[in-house]
Amino acid sequence: MTSKELSYVEDALGHEKFMKTCSQKTATDLKDTQLSGYIAELANTHECLFNKFLNLL
């Protein structure tokens, strides 16, 4: 993997970690249970994407 490709993967990891963290916090803060559940699913999706990018390394 070139240094440029590594930089892209590291950037993607940072974005996915940020999205997962924000989604988890938002899911716990919401009072609407249906919307909270949907946002929690998004957090899981971002965690899966994070793991996929991590496996590229």
Buried (B, 14 or more C-beta within 10 A) or exposed (E): EEEEEEEBBEEBBEBBBEBBEBBBEBBEEBEEEEEBEEBBEBBEBBBEBBEEBEEEE
